[in-house]
Structure formats: structure tokens, C-alpha cells
Amino acid sequence: MVEMDMRKSPACSFVPEIRNS
């Protein structure tokens, strides 16, 4: 899933929920 992508991407800035998941 995009979970990993978001983790290493700056997206985690506005999508902390994904990192939490």
C-alpha cells in the first residue's frame, strides 16, 4: 500500500493517520 511511500515521503506531514495505521 501507499503506507510505506507516505512514510518516506513528505506526505506524512499532512497524513499522520497513514503513518499511524
C-alpha positions as CSV (number, residue, x, y, z in Angstrom):
1,M,0.0,0.0,0.0
2,V,1.0,3.7,-0.1
3,E,1.7,3.4,3.6
4,M,5.4,2.9,3.0
5,D,5.5,5.5,0.3
6,M,3.9,8.1,2.6
7,R,6.3,7.2,5.5
8,K,9.4,8.0,3.5
9,S,7.6,10.8,1.6
10,P,6.9,14.3,3.0
11,A,3.2,13.4,2.7
12,C,3.5,12.1,6.3
13,S,3.3,15.8,7.1
14,F,-0.3,16.0,6.3
15,V,-1.2,12.4,6.5
16,P,-0.1,11.3,10.0
17,E,-3.1,8.9,10.0
18,I,-1.4,6.7,7.4
19,R,1.8,6.5,9.4
20,N,-0.2,5.6,12.5
21,S,-2.0,2.8,10.5
